[in-house]
Amino acid sequence: MDINSISSGVVAQNASQKTGDAVGVKVARKAMDIQADAAAQLISSVSSPTSNKASEPHLGNTINTHA
C-alpha cells in the first residue's frame, strides 16, 4: 500500500473542508450583516413615543390591580 496516495487524499480532503468552512463562515457573516441592516432600518422607522404628560398629567400614574 502506498502511503503517499493515502496522505495526498487526506490533504486534499482537509483543504476542501477548510475551503468549505471558510465559505460557510463568509455566508453566515453576510447573512448577519443583512439582518443587522434590516434591524437598524426597522428601528429607525419606528417613531419615538410622544409624551402626553403635559396635557394629561394623571395618565400613567396608577395601576389597576383589581382588573
mmJSON file of the N, C-alpha and C atoms, coordinates in Angstrom:
{"data_MODEL":{"atom_site":{
"group_PDB":["ATOM","ATOM","ATOM","ATOM","ATOM","ATOM","ATOM","ATOM","ATOM","ATOM","ATOM","ATOM","ATOM","ATOM","ATOM","ATOM","ATOM","ATOM","ATOM","ATOM","ATOM","ATOM","ATOM","ATOM","ATOM","ATOM","ATOM","ATOM","ATOM","ATOM","ATOM","ATOM","ATOM","ATOM","ATOM","ATOM","ATOM","ATOM","ATOM","ATOM","ATOM","ATOM","ATOM","ATOM","ATOM","ATOM","ATOM","ATOM","ATOM","ATOM","ATOM","ATOM","ATOM","ATOM","ATOM","ATOM","ATOM","ATOM","ATOM","ATOM","ATOM","ATOM","ATOM","ATOM","ATOM","ATOM","ATOM","ATOM","ATOM","ATOM","ATOM","ATOM","ATOM","ATOM","ATOM","ATOM","ATOM","ATOM","ATOM","ATOM","ATOM","ATOM","ATOM","ATOM","ATOM","ATOM","ATOM","ATOM","ATOM","ATOM","ATOM","ATOM","ATOM","ATOM","ATOM","ATOM","ATOM","ATOM","ATOM","ATOM","ATOM","ATOM","ATOM","ATOM","ATOM","ATOM","ATOM","ATOM","ATOM","ATOM","ATOM","ATOM","ATOM","ATOM","ATOM","ATOM","ATOM","ATOM","ATOM","ATOM","ATOM","ATOM","ATOM","ATOM","ATOM","ATOM","ATOM","ATOM","ATOM","ATOM","ATOM","ATOM","ATOM","ATOM","ATOM","ATOM","ATOM","ATOM","ATOM","ATOM","ATOM","ATOM","ATOM","ATOM","ATOM","ATOM","ATOM","ATOM","ATOM","ATOM","ATOM","ATOM","ATOM","ATOM","ATOM","ATOM","ATOM","ATOM","ATOM","ATOM","ATOM","ATOM","ATOM","ATOM","ATOM","ATOM","ATOM","ATOM","ATOM","ATOM","ATOM","ATOM","ATOM","ATOM","ATOM","ATOM","ATOM","ATOM","ATOM","ATOM","ATOM","ATOM","ATOM","ATOM","ATOM","ATOM","ATOM","ATOM","ATOM","ATOM","ATOM","ATOM","ATOM","ATOM","ATOM","ATOM","ATOM","ATOM","ATOM","ATOM","ATOM"],
"id":[1,2,3,4,5,6,7,8,9,10,11,12,13,14,15,16,17,18,19,20,21,22,23,24,25,26,27,28,29,30,31,32,33,34,35,36,37,38,39,40,41,42,43,44,45,46,47,48,49,50,51,52,53,54,55,56,57,58,59,60,61,62,63,64,65,66,67,68,69,70,71,72,73,74,75,76,77,78,79,80,81,82,83,84,85,86,87,88,89,90,91,92,93,94,95,96,97,98,99,100,101,102,103,104,105,106,107,108,109,110,111,112,113,114,115,116,117,118,119,120,121,122,123,124,125,126,127,128,129,130,131,132,133,134,135,136,137,138,139,140,141,142,143,144,145,146,147,148,149,150,151,152,153,154,155,156,157,158,159,160,161,162,163,164,165,166,167,168,169,170,171,172,173,174,175,176,177,178,179,180,181,182,183,184,185,186,187,188,189,190,191,192,193,194,195,196,197,198,199,200,201],
"type_symbol":["N","C","C","N","C","C","N","C","C","N","C","C","N","C","C","N","C","C","N","C","C","N","C","C","N","C","C","N","C","C","N","C","C","N","C","C","N","C","C","N","C","C","N","C","C","N","C","C","N","C","C","N","C","C","N","C","C","N","C","C","N","C","C","N","C","C","N","C","C","N","C","C","N","C","C","N","C","C","N","C","C","N","C","C","N","C","C","N","C","C","N","C","C","N","C","C","N","C","C","N","C","C","N","C","C","N","C","C","N","C","C","N","C","C","N","C","C","N","C","C","N","C","C","N","C","C","N","C","C","N","C","C","N","C","C","N","C","C","N","C","C","N","C","C","N","C","C","N","C","C","N","C","C","N","C","C","N","C","C","N","C","C","N","C","C","N","C","C","N","C","C","N","C","C","N","C","C","N","C","C","N","C","C","N","C","C","N","C","C","N","C","C","N","C","C","N","C","C","N","C","C"],
"label_atom_id":["N","CA","C","N","CA","C","N","CA","C","N","CA","C","N","CA","C","N","CA","C","N","CA","C","N","CA","C","N","CA","C","N","CA","C","N","CA","C","N","CA","C","N","CA","C","N","CA","C","N","CA","C","N","CA","C","N","CA","C","N","CA","C","N","CA","C","N","CA","C","N","CA","C","N","CA","C","N","CA","C","N","CA","C","N","CA","C","N","CA","C","N","CA","C","N","CA","C","N","CA","C","N","CA","C","N","CA","C","N","CA","C","N","CA","C","N","CA","C","N","CA","C","N","CA","C","N","CA","C","N","CA","C","N","CA","C","N","CA","C","N","CA","C","N","CA","C","N","CA","C","N","CA","C","N","CA","C","N","CA","C","N","CA","C","N","CA","C","N","CA","C","N","CA","C","N","CA","C","N","CA","C","N","CA","C","N","CA","C","N","CA","C","N","CA","C","N","CA","C","N","CA","C","N","CA","C","N","CA","C","N","CA","C","N","CA","C","N","CA","C","N","CA","C","N","CA","C","N","CA","C","N","CA","C"],
"label_alt_id":[null,null,null,null,null,null,null,null,null,null,null,null,null,null,null,null,null,null,null,null,null,null,null,null,null,null,null,null,null,null,null,null,null,null,null,null,null,null,null,null,null,null,null,null,null,null,null,null,null,null,null,null,null,null,null,null,null,null,null,null,null,null,null,null,null,null,null,null,null,null,null,null,null,null,null,null,null,null,null,null,null,null,null,null,null,null,null,null,null,null,null,null,null,null,null,null,null,null,null,null,null,null,null,null,null,null,null,null,null,null,null,null,null,null,null,null,null,null,null,null,null,null,null,null,null,null,null,null,null,null,null,null,null,null,null,null,null,null,null,null,null,null,null,null,null,null,null,null,null,null,null,null,null,null,null,null,null,null,null,null,null,null,null,null,null,null,null,null,null,null,null,null,null,null,null,null,null,null,null,null,null,null,null,null,null,null,null,null,null,null,null,null,null,null,null,null,null,null,null,null,null],
"label_comp_id":["MET","MET","MET","ASP","ASP","ASP","ILE","ILE","ILE","ASN","ASN","ASN","SER","SER","SER","ILE","ILE","ILE","SER","SER","SER","SER","SER","SER","GLY","GLY","GLY","VAL","VAL","VAL","VAL","VAL","VAL","ALA","ALA","ALA","GLN","GLN","GLN","ASN","ASN","ASN","ALA","ALA","ALA","SER","SER","SER","GLN","GLN","GLN","LYS","LYS","LYS","THR","THR","THR","GLY","GLY","GLY","ASP","ASP","ASP","ALA","ALA","ALA","VAL","VAL","VAL","GLY","GLY","GLY","VAL","VAL","VAL","LYS","LYS","LYS","VAL","VAL","VAL","ALA","ALA","ALA","ARG","ARG","ARG","LYS","LYS","LYS","ALA","ALA","ALA","MET","MET","MET","ASP","ASP","ASP","ILE","ILE","ILE","GLN","GLN","GLN","ALA","ALA","ALA","ASP","ASP","ASP","ALA","ALA","ALA","ALA","ALA","ALA","ALA","ALA","ALA","GLN","GLN","GLN","LEU","LEU","LEU","ILE","ILE","ILE","SER","SER","SER","SER","SER","SER","VAL","VAL","VAL","SER","SER","SER","SER","SER","SER","PRO","PRO","PRO","THR","THR","THR","SER","SER","SER","ASN","ASN","ASN","LYS","LYS","LYS","ALA","ALA","ALA","SER","SER","SER","GLU","GLU","GLU","PRO","PRO","PRO","HIS","HIS","HIS","LEU","LEU","LEU","GLY","GLY","GLY","ASN","ASN","ASN","THR","THR","THR","ILE","ILE","ILE","ASN","ASN","ASN","THR","THR","THR","HIS","HIS","HIS","ALA","ALA","ALA"],
"label_asym_id":["A","A","A","A","A","A","A","A","A","A","A","A","A","A","A","A","A","A","A","A","A","A","A","A","A","A","A","A","A","A","A","A","A","A","A","A","A","A","A","A","A","A","A","A","A","A","A","A","A","A","A","A","A","A","A","A","A","A","A","A","A","A","A","A","A","A","A","A","A","A","A","A","A","A","A","A","A","A","A","A","A","A","A","A","A","A","A","A","A","A","A","A","A","A","A","A","A","A","A","A","A","A","A","A","A","A","A","A","A","A","A","A","A","A","A","A","A","A","A","A","A","A","A","A","A","A","A","A","A","A","A","A","A","A","A","A","A","A","A","A","A","A","A","A","A","A","A","A","A","A","A","A","A","A","A","A","A","A","A","A","A","A","A","A","A","A","A","A","A","A","A","A","A","A","A","A","A","A","A","A","A","A","A","A","A","A","A","A","A","A","A","A","A","A","A","A","A","A","A","A","A"],
"label_entity_id":["1","1","1","1","1","1","1","1","1","1","1","1","1","1","1","1","1","1","1","1","1","1","1","1","1","1","1","1","1","1","1","1","1","1","1","1","1","1","1","1","1","1","1","1","1","1","1","1","1","1","1","1","1","1","1","1","1","1","1","1","1","1","1","1","1","1","1","1","1","1","1","1","1","1","1","1","1","1","1","1","1","1","1","1","1","1","1","1","1","1","1","1","1","1","1","1","1","1","1","1","1","1","1","1","1","1","1","1","1","1","1","1","1","1","1","1","1","1","1","1","1","1","1","1","1","1","1","1","1","1","1","1","1","1","1","1","1","1","1","1","1","1","1","1","1","1","1","1","1","1","1","1","1","1","1","1","1","1","1","1","1","1","1","1","1","1","1","1","1","1","1","1","1","1","1","1","1","1","1","1","1","1","1","1","1","1","1","1","1","1","1","1","1","1","1","1","1","1","1","1","1"],
"label_seq_id":[1,1,1,2,2,2,3,3,3,4,4,4,5,5,5,6,6,6,7,7,7,8,8,8,9,9,9,10,10,10,11,11,11,12,12,12,13,13,13,14,14,14,15,15,15,16,16,16,17,17,17,18,18,18,19,19,19,20,20,20,21,21,21,22,22,22,23,23,23,24,24,24,25,25,25,26,26,26,27,27,27,28,28,28,29,29,29,30,30,30,31,31,31,32,32,32,33,33,33,34,34,34,35,35,35,36,36,36,37,37,37,38,38,38,39,39,39,40,40,40,41,41,41,42,42,42,43,43,43,44,44,44,45,45,45,46,46,46,47,47,47,48,48,48,49,49,49,50,50,50,51,51,51,52,52,52,53,53,53,54,54,54,55,55,55,56,56,56,57,57,57,58,58,58,59,59,59,60,60,60,61,61,61,62,62,62,63,63,63,64,64,64,65,65,65,66,66,66,67,67,67],
"pdbx_PDB_ins_code":[null,null,null,null,null,null,null,null,null,null,null,null,null,null,null,null,null,null,null,null,null,null,null,null,null,null,null,null,null,null,null,null,null,null,null,null,null,null,null,null,null,null,null,null,null,null,null,null,null,null,null,null,null,null,null,null,null,null,null,null,null,null,null,null,null,null,null,null,null,null,null,null,null,null,null,null,null,null,null,null,null,null,null,null,null,null,null,null,null,null,null,null,null,null,null,null,null,null,null,null,null,null,null,null,null,null,null,null,null,null,null,null,null,null,null,null,null,null,null,null,null,null,null,null,null,null,null,null,null,null,null,null,null,null,null,null,null,null,null,null,null,null,null,null,null,null,null,null,null,null,null,null,null,null,null,null,null,null,null,null,null,null,null,null,null,null,null,null,null,null,null,null,null,null,null,null,null,null,null,null,null,null,null,null,null,null,null,null,null,null,null,null,null,null,null,null,null,null,null,null,null],
"Cartn_x":[0.846,0.0,0.889,0.538,1.324,0.803,1.649,1.263,1.097,1.856,1.765,0.384,-0.2,-1.52,-2.58,-2.433,-3.388,-3.244,-2.014,-1.795,-2.223,-2.009,-2.429,-3.949,-4.643,-6.095,-6.602,-5.957,-6.339,-6.066,-4.938,-4.592,-5.597,-5.964,-6.936,-8.296,-8.702,-9.968,-9.932,-8.823,-8.674,-8.72,-8.062,-8.076,-9.479,-10.179,-11.543,-12.461,-12.268,-13.081,-12.801,-11.544,-11.197,-11.829,-11.805,-12.429,-13.926,-14.552,-15.98,-16.331,-15.502,-15.727,-15.594,-14.603,-14.392,-15.575,-16.089,-17.252,-18.464,-18.644,-19.767,-19.708,-18.525,-18.361,-18.654,-18.184,-18.419,-19.916,-20.617,-22.058,-22.788,-22.388,-23.024,-22.805,-21.604,-21.321,-22.152,-22.285,-23.082,-24.542,-25.047,-26.435,-26.638,-25.671,-25.781,-25.71,-24.895,-24.829,-26.164,-26.771,-28.068,-29.12,-29.104,-30.063,-29.833,-28.583,-28.283,-28.774,-28.581,-29.072,-30.596,-31.254,-32.718,-33.221,-32.56,-32.966,-32.753,-31.645,-31.384,-32.413,-32.782,-33.79,-35.144,-35.48,-36.748,-36.789,-35.694,-35.625,-35.735,-35.083,-35.135,-36.501,-37.276,-38.592,-39.652,-39.366,-40.323,-40.206,-41.35,-41.319,-41.17,-40.574,-40.402,-41.741,-41.997,-43.285,-43.408,-44.614,-44.868,-45.381,-45.036,-45.431,-46.678,-47.668,-48.894,-48.902,-47.766,-47.684,-48.075,-47.726,-48.031,-49.528,-50.197,-51.626,-52.498,-52.043,-52.829,-51.895,-51.595,-50.61,-51.079,-52.367,-52.865,-52.653,-52.37,-52.197,-50.877,-50.946,-49.751,-49.256,-50.02,-49.567,-50.092,-51.125,-51.692,-51.818,-51.911,-52.071,-53.345,-54.217,-55.449,-55.131,-55.107,-54.787,-56.022,-57.205,-58.45,-59.037,-58.32,-58.854,-58.839],
"Cartn_y":[-1.177,0.0,1.237,2.203,3.411,4.475,4.881,5.873,7.255,7.557,8.868,9.113,8.101,8.281,8.492,7.818,7.994,9.386,9.805,11.121,12.248,12.099,13.159,13.26,12.135,12.159,12.841,12.592,13.227,14.724,15.1,16.515,17.225,16.59,17.195,17.34,16.314,16.379,17.469,17.585,18.605,20.009,20.204,21.507,21.836,20.845,21.05,21.41,20.755,21.047,22.461,22.874,24.229,25.269,25.002,25.923,26.0,24.849,24.818,25.547,25.371,26.074,27.581,28.003,29.433,30.034,29.297,29.783,29.854,28.851,28.848,30.016,30.311,31.444,32.756,32.869,34.102,34.301,33.229,33.311,33.677,33.078,33.387,34.852,35.349,36.763,37.694,37.346,38.165,38.166,37.014,36.923,37.757,37.726,38.537,40.022,40.405,41.811,42.268,41.41,41.746,41.887,40.972,41.049,42.301,42.655,43.857,45.107,45.144,46.283,46.372,45.221,45.206,45.641,45.183,45.582,47.074,47.595,49.033,49.854,49.384,50.08,50.031,48.89,48.752,49.65,49.695,50.535,52.013,52.396,53.807,54.203,53.219,53.538,53.742,53.297,53.45,54.865,55.524,56.889,56.858,57.879,57.951,58.281,57.731,57.981,59.438,59.931,61.307,61.269,62.245,62.305,63.162,62.626,63.362,63.874,63.808,64.245,65.71,66.541,67.965,68.213,67.522,67.766,66.945,65.732,64.88,64.27,65.0,64.541,63.351,63.045,61.928,60.569,60.537,59.27,58.594,57.311,56.524,56.591,57.16,57.291,56.202,55.473,54.426,53.122,52.021,50.71,50.101,49.597,48.972,47.516,47.206,45.845,44.98,45.506,44.745,44.34,44.502,44.18,42.696],
"Cartn_z":[0.0,0.0,0.0,-0.82,-0.957,0.003,0.938,1.947,1.318,0.308,-0.331,-0.947,-1.536,-2.148,-1.067,0.047,1.155,1.752,1.998,2.613,1.684,0.384,-0.532,-0.575,-0.446,-0.399,0.855,1.978,3.24,3.182,2.614,2.492,1.586,0.484,-0.432,0.256,1.004,1.715,2.782,3.491,4.525,3.921,2.795,2.12,1.629,1.12,0.654,1.816,2.955,4.136,4.644,4.644,5.094,4.175,2.864,1.91,2.146,2.35,2.625,3.906,4.932,6.203,6.015,5.246,5.023,4.269,3.296,2.549,3.461,4.311,5.246,6.216,6.71,7.627,6.907,5.683,4.911,4.647,4.309,4.065,5.354,6.477,7.762,8.14,7.933,8.239,7.364,6.087,5.17,5.603,6.015,6.485,7.741,8.653,9.87,9.547,8.575,8.165,7.583,6.775,6.184,7.275,8.254,9.355,10.198,10.422,11.201,10.472,9.165,8.383,8.422,8.311,8.353,9.731,10.79,12.14,12.357,11.889,12.036,11.266,10.085,9.293,9.993,10.574,11.285,12.511,13.254,14.452,14.074,12.999,12.605,12.046,11.583,11.03,12.113,13.329,14.426,14.972,15.075,15.59,17.108,17.624,19.074,19.721,20.886,21.536,21.97,21.853,22.294,23.717,24.461,25.862,26.019,26.712,26.995,28.425,29.094,30.495,30.651,29.704,29.832,29.712,28.782,28.581,29.527,29.919,30.808,31.864,32.918,33.903,34.739,34.744,35.544,34.883,33.599,32.888,33.257,33.517,33.785,35.205,36.11,37.499,38.407,38.0,38.845,38.058,38.823,38.243,38.792,37.938,38.367,38.714,40.001,40.438,40.592,40.392,40.54,39.211,38.159,36.835,36.586],
"occupancy":[1.0,1.0,1.0,1.0,1.0,1.0,1.0,1.0,1.0,1.0,1.0,1.0,1.0,1.0,1.0,1.0,1.0,1.0,1.0,1.0,1.0,1.0,1.0,1.0,1.0,1.0,1.0,1.0,1.0,1.0,1.0,1.0,1.0,1.0,1.0,1.0,1.0,1.0,1.0,1.0,1.0,1.0,1.0,1.0,1.0,1.0,1.0,1.0,1.0,1.0,1.0,1.0,1.0,1.0,1.0,1.0,1.0,1.0,1.0,1.0,1.0,1.0,1.0,1.0,1.0,1.0,1.0,1.0,1.0,1.0,1.0,1.0,1.0,1.0,1.0,1.0,1.0,1.0,1.0,1.0,1.0,1.0,1.0,1.0,1.0,1.0,1.0,1.0,1.0,1.0,1.0,1.0,1.0,1.0,1.0,1.0,1.0,1.0,1.0,1.0,1.0,1.0,1.0,1.0,1.0,1.0,1.0,1.0,1.0,1.0,1.0,1.0,1.0,1.0,1.0,1.0,1.0,1.0,1.0,1.0,1.0,1.0,1.0,1.0,1.0,1.0,1.0,1.0,1.0,1.0,1.0,1.0,1.0,1.0,1.0,1.0,1.0,1.0,1.0,1.0,1.0,1.0,1.0,1.0,1.0,1.0,1.0,1.0,1.0,1.0,1.0,1.0,1.0,1.0,1.0,1.0,1.0,1.0,1.0,1.0,1.0,1.0,1.0,1.0,1.0,1.0,1.0,1.0,1.0,1.0,1.0,1.0,1.0,1.0,1.0,1.0,1.0,1.0,1.0,1.0,1.0,1.0,1.0,1.0,1.0,1.0,1.0,1.0,1.0,1.0,1.0,1.0,1.0,1.0,1.0,1.0,1.0,1.0,1.0,1.0,1.0],
"B_iso_or_equiv":[0.0,0.0,0.0,0.0,0.0,0.0,0.0,0.0,0.0,0.0,0.0,0.0,0.0,0.0,0.0,0.0,0.0,0.0,0.0,0.0,0.0,0.0,0.0,0.0,0.0,0.0,0.0,0.0,0.0,0.0,0.0,0.0,0.0,0.0,0.0,0.0,0.0,0.0,0.0,0.0,0.0,0.0,0.0,0.0,0.0,0.0,0.0,0.0,0.0,0.0,0.0,0.0,0.0,0.0,0.0,0.0,0.0,0.0,0.0,0.0,0.0,0.0,0.0,0.0,0.0,0.0,0.0,0.0,0.0,0.0,0.0,0.0,0.0,0.0,0.0,0.0,0.0,0.0,0.0,0.0,0.0,0.0,0.0,0.0,0.0,0.0,0.0,0.0,0.0,0.0,0.0,0.0,0.0,0.0,0.0,0.0,0.0,0.0,0.0,0.0,0.0,0.0,0.0,0.0,0.0,0.0,0.0,0.0,0.0,0.0,0.0,0.0,0.0,0.0,0.0,0.0,0.0,0.0,0.0,0.0,0.0,0.0,0.0,0.0,0.0,0.0,0.0,0.0,0.0,0.0,0.0,0.0,0.0,0.0,0.0,0.0,0.0,0.0,0.0,0.0,0.0,0.0,0.0,0.0,0.0,0.0,0.0,0.0,0.0,0.0,0.0,0.0,0.0,0.0,0.0,0.0,0.0,0.0,0.0,0.0,0.0,0.0,0.0,0.0,0.0,0.0,0.0,0.0,0.0,0.0,0.0,0.0,0.0,0.0,0.0,0.0,0.0,0.0,0.0,0.0,0.0,0.0,0.0,0.0,0.0,0.0,0.0,0.0,0.0,0.0,0.0,0.0,0.0,0.0,0.0,0.0,0.0,0.0,0.0,0.0,0.0],
"pdbx_formal_charge":[null,null,null,null,null,null,null,null,null,null,null,null,null,null,null,null,null,null,null,null,null,null,null,null,null,null,null,null,null,null,null,null,null,null,null,null,null,null,null,null,null,null,null,null,null,null,null,null,null,null,null,null,null,null,null,null,null,null,null,null,null,null,null,null,null,null,null,null,null,null,null,null,null,null,null,null,null,null,null,null,null,null,null,null,null,null,null,null,null,null,null,null,null,null,null,null,null,null,null,null,null,null,null,null,null,null,null,null,null,null,null,null,null,null,null,null,null,null,null,null,null,null,null,null,null,null,null,null,null,null,null,null,null,null,null,null,null,null,null,null,null,null,null,null,null,null,null,null,null,null,null,null,null,null,null,null,null,null,null,null,null,null,null,null,null,null,null,null,null,null,null,null,null,null,null,null,null,null,null,null,null,null,null,null,null,null,null,null,null,null,null,null,null,null,null,null,null,null,null,null,null],
"auth_seq_id":[1,1,1,2,2,2,3,3,3,4,4,4,5,5,5,6,6,6,7,7,7,8,8,8,9,9,9,10,10,10,11,11,11,12,12,12,13,13,13,14,14,14,15,15,15,16,16,16,17,17,17,18,18,18,19,19,19,20,20,20,21,21,21,22,22,22,23,23,23,24,24,24,25,25,25,26,26,26,27,27,27,28,28,28,29,29,29,30,30,30,31,31,31,32,32,32,33,33,33,34,34,34,35,35,35,36,36,36,37,37,37,38,38,38,39,39,39,40,40,40,41,41,41,42,42,42,43,43,43,44,44,44,45,45,45,46,46,46,47,47,47,48,48,48,49,49,49,50,50,50,51,51,51,52,52,52,53,53,53,54,54,54,55,55,55,56,56,56,57,57,57,58,58,58,59,59,59,60,60,60,61,61,61,62,62,62,63,63,63,64,64,64,65,65,65,66,66,66,67,67,67],
"auth_comp_id":["MET","MET","MET","ASP","ASP","ASP","ILE","ILE","ILE","ASN","ASN","ASN","SER","SER","SER","ILE","ILE","ILE","SER","SER","SER","SER","SER","SER","GLY","GLY","GLY","VAL","VAL","VAL","VAL","VAL","VAL","ALA","ALA","ALA","GLN","GLN","GLN","ASN","ASN","ASN","ALA","ALA","ALA","SER","SER","SER","GLN","GLN","GLN","LYS","LYS","LYS","THR","THR","THR","GLY","GLY","GLY","ASP","ASP","ASP","ALA","ALA","ALA","VAL","VAL","VAL","GLY","GLY","GLY","VAL","VAL","VAL","LYS","LYS","LYS","VAL","VAL","VAL","ALA","ALA","ALA","ARG","ARG","ARG","LYS","LYS","LYS","ALA","ALA","ALA","MET","MET","MET","ASP","ASP","ASP","ILE","ILE","ILE","GLN","GLN","GLN","ALA","ALA","ALA","ASP","ASP","ASP","ALA","ALA","ALA","ALA","ALA","ALA","ALA","ALA","ALA","GLN","GLN","GLN","LEU","LEU","LEU","ILE","ILE","ILE","SER","SER","SER","SER","SER","SER","VAL","VAL","VAL","SER","SER","SER","SER","SER","SER","PRO","PRO","PRO","THR","THR","THR","SER","SER","SER","ASN","ASN","ASN","LYS","LYS","LYS","ALA","ALA","ALA","SER","SER","SER","GLU","GLU","GLU","PRO","PRO","PRO","HIS","HIS","HIS","LEU","LEU","LEU","GLY","GLY","GLY","ASN","ASN","ASN","THR","THR","THR","ILE","ILE","ILE","ASN","ASN","ASN","THR","THR","THR","HIS","HIS","HIS","ALA","ALA","ALA"],
"auth_asym_id":["A","A","A","A","A","A","A","A","A","A","A","A","A","A","A","A","A","A","A","A","A","A","A","A","A","A","A","A","A","A","A","A","A","A","A","A","A","A","A","A","A","A","A","A","A","A","A","A","A","A","A","A","A","A","A","A","A","A","A","A","A","A","A","A","A","A","A","A","A","A","A","A","A","A","A","A","A","A","A","A","A","A","A","A","A","A","A","A","A","A","A","A","A","A","A","A","A","A","A","A","A","A","A","A","A","A","A","A","A","A","A","A","A","A","A","A","A","A","A","A","A","A","A","A","A","A","A","A","A","A","A","A","A","A","A","A","A","A","A","A","A","A","A","A","A","A","A","A","A","A","A","A","A","A","A","A","A","A","A","A","A","A","A","A","A","A","A","A","A","A","A","A","A","A","A","A","A","A","A","A","A","A","A","A","A","A","A","A","A","A","A","A","A","A","A","A","A","A","A","A","A"],
"auth_atom_id":["N","CA","C","N","CA","C","N","CA","C","N","CA","C","N","CA","C","N","CA","C","N","CA","C","N","CA","C","N","CA","C","N","CA","C","N","CA","C","N","CA","C","N","CA","C","N","CA","C","N","CA","C","N","CA","C","N","CA","C","N","CA","C","N","CA","C","N","CA","C","N","CA","C","N","CA","C","N","CA","C","N","CA","C","N","CA","C","N","CA","C","N","CA","C","N","CA","C","N","CA","C","N","CA","C","N","CA","C","N","CA","C","N","CA","C","N","CA","C","N","CA","C","N","CA","C","N","CA","C","N","CA","C","N","CA","C","N","CA","C","N","CA","C","N","CA","C","N","CA","C","N","CA","C","N","CA","C","N","CA","C","N","CA","C","N","CA","C","N","CA","C","N","CA","C","N","CA","C","N","CA","C","N","CA","C","N","CA","C","N","CA","C","N","CA","C","N","CA","C","N","CA","C","N","CA","C","N","CA","C","N","CA","C","N","CA","C","N","CA","C","N","CA","C","N","CA","C","N","CA","C","N","CA","C"],
"pdbx_PDB_model_num":[1,1,1,1,1,1,1,1,1,1,1,1,1,1,1,1,1,1,1,1,1,1,1,1,1,1,1,1,1,1,1,1,1,1,1,1,1,1,1,1,1,1,1,1,1,1,1,1,1,1,1,1,1,1,1,1,1,1,1,1,1,1,1,1,1,1,1,1,1,1,1,1,1,1,1,1,1,1,1,1,1,1,1,1,1,1,1,1,1,1,1,1,1,1,1,1,1,1,1,1,1,1,1,1,1,1,1,1,1,1,1,1,1,1,1,1,1,1,1,1,1,1,1,1,1,1,1,1,1,1,1,1,1,1,1,1,1,1,1,1,1,1,1,1,1,1,1,1,1,1,1,1,1,1,1,1,1,1,1,1,1,1,1,1,1,1,1,1,1,1,1,1,1,1,1,1,1,1,1,1,1,1,1,1,1,1,1,1,1,1,1,1,1,1,1,1,1,1,1,1,1]
}}}
